[in-house]
């Protein structure tokens, strides 16, 4: 009997040891072998809790006005955007729907992610909230509010650049959204046929129409294919575009020159350039002005068409395969104002490092020559100069239905431009609507 009792105790002890061994192996497996994977699972309650407690850094404008900040108690912080409808320019952050725009492009900085193992160790063991670093944008909150105001209820976009550095001073897209209410409104925004979540400034792809005219003429002049003072035959001759007849927007003189063609938005002389340019050469002009590449800014940007030129004559009046965003057009427009040099766009000017010291951000790529300086200057000199601005405005067909988009390209002041603005208004039948928006914004920023 005693022997049996000892045997049972021995078996029990062995069973307990095996159980403890299995538990130890399981602990090693789940903490060492699978620990990282478990910690990174999106449904890990600890990870969710840590994510919700992150105090993201501030997003500031060029004068340190707050555009986005995290407020509220440590255990329940809230992302707040003091400027209404700032979403297209800054983006958004919500735990439920993620990030977009600058919030996405600089997510690691704003979260405060770090490769410092000891920092992560002490934060985890002290249960301290992760704190992000600040970034400074080139936006000016005053200009941003002005862009919103002048655009009003119109559907379209505005891009304002400060020259010569091509820093983005304002960027507006309508209809837009309030990032403070994204959690409440997201489903309705997605379902809205007007696409308020689409950033029309960087994602809206529009046929440029004769808004391409200043760039094509500058390139043609730079290649000695024409001289702006030369006379042009049949300047007001009609052309067929999508089955519709187009002529000059305003009547040119009887003895018209290329300057008159530019000032009166005449399509027929543009098509005659097909005798001097090939499809490949025109595609190279578009590429030289950055119209076939994505601007390197921390925003969601549209992909350019794979083949910008299919029908040469249609492409010369901007009604072919090439579609452009207002951001691309603003960069090309800045090139004419910068003596033909295509500048990189800049939206983020500085970022805090781990010590809180501001580090300047260098825009990329380096400026490159789009056209020779004399050609760029000659085209600018030929543009109208009302109210102290240099400007170009046109209506472009938007597909075979005959809808039109209004384009406005403006520079201020006329003598030595310091600001460039590009406006596109969708479904516009009035050439002066986009012009009114652009002039009003230039008036604000230039103090005119």
N, C-alpha and C positions, 0 to 999 in steps of 0.2 A: 504493500500500500504506500509505504514511504517512498519506494522507488518510483512508483507511478506518479506520485505528487511531484517529485523532483523532475521527472521527464516532462510533465506538463509545464512546470515553471520554466524549464529550459527552452521548450518550444515557444512559450509565450515571450520569453526574453529575445529569442532569435527573431520572432515575428515583429516585436517592437523595434528591434534594431534595424530590420529590413524596412519597416515603415518609416523610421526616422531617416534612413539612408535615401529612400525614394523621395521623401519630402525635401531633403537637402539637395538632391539632384534636380528636383523640380524647381526649387528656389534659384539654384545656379542657372538653370536653363532659362527661366522667365526673367530673371534680373540681369543676367549677363548676355546670354545668347539672344533673347528676344526683348530685352529691356528697351533698347532704342526703338525698335519697331512698335512696341506698345505705347511708348511715350509719344510717338509721332502719329498715332492713329487719330483721325479727326474726331472720333467719338470718345476719346479719352477725357473723362470729366476734369482731371487735373489740368490737361492741356487747355480745355475750353475755359476753365477758371483763370488760368494764367493769361490766356489771350484777352479775355474780357478786362483784365486788370492793367493791361499795357497802357501807359500814358504816352501816346504818340507825341512827337515833337511838333512845334508850331510851324506853320507855313506863313511866311511874311512877305509883304510886298517890298518894292525897292526902297521904301522909306520906313520899313519896319512896322507898317500897319499890319494887324493880324488878319489873315485870310482863313486860317483854320487853326483850331486849338482844341486840346482835351481838357474838359472841365468836370467838376463833380467830385464826389468822395472817392477814396482810393479803391474801394471794392465795387464801385459802380460808376466808372468814368464815362463821359459822353463826348463824342466828337461834335464840335460846334463850328459853324461857318458864319461869321458875323455879316458877310456881304451876301445879300439874297441873289440867287441865280448865278452864283460864282462857279457852279458845277462844271460847265464846259472849259473854263480856264484852269481850274484847280483839280477837278475830278471829285471823287468821293471815297469815303471809307465807312463801311458798316460790317459788323461781324457776320450778318446774315448774307449779304450780297457781295462782300469782298471789296475790291478797290478798283479804281480807274484813274486815268490821267496822271497827274503829278503824284497823287497818293499811291498809285501803283508803281510808277517809274522809280520813285525814291522810297519805296516801302521799307526796305531794310534800314535805311537811315532814320526814317521817322519812327520805326519800331524800336530802334536802339539795339538791333542785332549786333553781336560782337563775337569774335573768335577767341576772346580771352576766356580760357577754361576756368581760371580761378574766380573771375567775376561771375560767371554763370553758376559756379559751385556755391559761392557765398549767397548769391541772390536766391538760389533754390532753397538752401538750408535756412535762410532767414525769412523765407516767404515774402521777399520784397518784390514790389511791382516793377516790371521792366520799364525803363524810362527812355524815350527816344530823343533824337537830336533834331535841332531846328534846321530849316532850309530857307533861303531867301530867293524870291523870284524877281524877275525884271518887271513884273506888272506894277502899274501905278493904280492904286485903288480909286483915286479921283477920276482918272481916265477910264477905268473899268466901269464905274458908275455912269459916266457920260456916254460910253458906248452903248450900255444897256438902255439909257434914256432915249438916245437918238434913234436906235433901232426900233424902239417901241413895240408895237404888235406885229410888225412886219416879219415875214418868214424868210430867214436868210442868215447871213453872218457878217461880222466886221472883224478885221485884223488891223491893228495899229502897231507900227514899228517905229522905234527911235533910231535915228541914223547918226553916224555911219555904221554903228555896230550891229544893226538889225536886231536889237533887243525887243522882245514882244512887250509892248506897253499896255495893250488891252486886247482881249479876245472874247468875242461875244457870239453866241449862237441862239437863234430863236426858231421855234419855241424851245425853251430850256427847262431847267428843273431846279428846285431848291434842295441841295444835298442834305439840309437839316431834316427833311421829311422823306428821305429816300426809303426808309423801312416801311413807312405808312403808304407811300404812293407808288412803290416799285411796280407792282402788278399792273396798275392803271397806266403807268408810263410806258411799259412794254407793249400794252395793248393799244395805245394811242396811235392812230393812223398818221398823225403829224410827226411821229418819231422824235419826241423831245430828248431822248437819250442819245440821239445821233449828234455828234459834235460837227455841225456843218462847216465850221472853220477848218477842221483838219481831216474830216471824213467825207464831207459833202463833195461829190464828184460832178462837176458841171462842164458842159461844153462852153468853151471860152468865147466862141464867136470872134468878132473883130476886136475883142480885148487883147488878142494876140498881136494886133497890128503894130504897136510901137516896138515890140521885140523883134518881129520878123523884119521890119524896115531897118531897124538898127543893125541887125545882122547882115542884111543885104547891102546896106551902105558900107559896113565894115569890110565886106568882101568885094567892094567896088563893082557890085552888080547894078547899082543905081546911085544917082546923086539927088538929094532931096530937092534941089532947085530945078531939076529937069522937068520939062513938060510931059504930061501924060495924055495919051489919046483916049477919048471915050470914057472919061472918068466916071460919068454918071450912068454908064450903060448897065442895064439890069442883068442880074444873074439868077439862076434857079437854085434854090436851096430847099431840099425836102419838098419839092414840088411847089414852093412858094417863091414869088419874085421879090428880089431884094435890090435896092438901089442905095445911093448915098443917103445918110440920115438927114443931111441938109444939102441944098444945091451948091455945088462947087462953082468956081468961075469958069467961063468958057475956055480959057487957056489955063487949065489946071496943072499944078505941079504936084510932086509927091507930098509936099507940105500940105497942100489943099486936100489931097486924098486922106491924109492923116487927120486933119482938122474936121473933115466932113464925113468921116466913117464910110469911105467908098469901098465896096467889095470887089468890083470888077478889076481894077488895076492890080489888086493883090493876086487874083487868079492868073494874071499875065506873067507873074513871076515863075509860073510853072515852066516857062520856056528856058529859064536860067537855073532852076533848082531841080534836083532829083529828090525822090522820096527819102533817100538816105541822108542827103544834105539837109533837108528840112527837119528830119528826125534829130540830126546833130545840133541844129539850132535850138530845138525844144530842150534837148539834153543840156546844152550849154547854159540855158537859163534855169536849170533845175526843175523843169516841168515834167520830167519822166523819172524822178527819184523821190523817195520819201524824205521829208525834212527830219533831221535828227533832233527831235524834241521829245520830252517825256509825256507825250499824248498819244492816244490811239490815232494813227494816221492811215489814210486809204492807200491801197496798193495801186500804183500807176498802171495804165494799160500796157500789155506786152508789146503791142504794135501801135505806136502813136500815129503812124501815117499809113493809110490804106488807099485813099483817093486823094491824090496830090492837090487838085484844084479845091476840093472841099476842105482839106486840111489847111490851106493857105488863108481861108476865111474862118477857121476855127470851128468847122462843122463836120469834122471827120471822127476818127476813133479817139483822138486825144480828149481826155477829160481832166480837169484840174481842180484842186482845192483852193479856197481863198488863201490858205497858208502858203501854198506853192506860188500863187500869183503875187503875194506880198513880197516874197523873197526875190522873184524875178524883177518886180517893180523897184525894189531897193537896189538891184544891180545897176539899173539905168541911172539912178540917183548917185551911185558910188563910182561913177566913171567907168561903167562897164564891168566892174568886179562883182562877182556873185558871192555874197557873204553867207556864212553859216547863221542860222537863226539861233537865238538864245532865249530860254525861258527861265532857267535856274542860274543865278549868278554866284551863289555861295552856299556852302554846306558846313555845318559845325562838325569838328572832329570829336573824338572821344573825350578830349579835355575841354570841350566847349569853345575852342578857338575856331573862328571863321576861316574857311579855306575857299579861295576863289575857284570857280568852275570855268574851265577853258572850253569854249564852244568848238565843235568840230563840224565839218572838215575845214581846212584852211581856205581862205578866199581864193577864187580862181577867176580868170578873165572869161566873161561871157561874150563880150564884144570889145573892140578897141574903144578907148576912151573918147576919141573925136566923134565916132559914130553915135555913142550913147549921148554925148553932150549935144550933138546936132538934133537928135530926135527930141530931147527934152526942150531944146530951144524952140522947136516947131510947135510944141503943144500950147493950147490956149492958157492964158494967165489971168482969169477973172478973180477978183477979190484977193489978189496976191498969192494965189495957188497955181501950181501947174497941175493940169488934170486931163483925164481921158475918160469918157463915159460912152457906153454903148449898150444896146439890147442884143442878146444872143438867143437864137432859137434853141429850144430845149426839147428836141425830139420832133417826130413827124406830125404831132398833133397841133403844132403851131404855137405852143406855149413859149413864153419868152422870159428870160432872166435878165435883170438889169445889173450891169457891172459899172463900178466907179473906181478909178485909180487916181489918187490925189497925192500931192507933195506940198509941204509948207515949211518955211516960206518959199516963195517962188525962186528967189535969188540963190540962196544956199539952203537947200532942203535939210531940215532936221527931223521931219516926221513924214512917214509914208503910210497911207491908209488904203485898204482895199475893202470894197463893199460888194456883196452880191445879194440881190433880192429876188426871191423866187416868184414866178408867175406875175411879173411886172410888165405892164403895158406902157409905162410912162418913163421915158429916159431920165427924167429929172428926179424921180423918187430916190434912186440910189445916190444921185448927185447931192440931193438935199441931206441925206444921212452922212455922207462922207465930208461934206463941207462943214456941217454942224460940229462934227467931232474935231476936225482940224482947227476950227475956230476956238474950241475949248483948249486944246493942247498947246496951240501957238499963241494964245492970248489975243487973237484977232477978233 
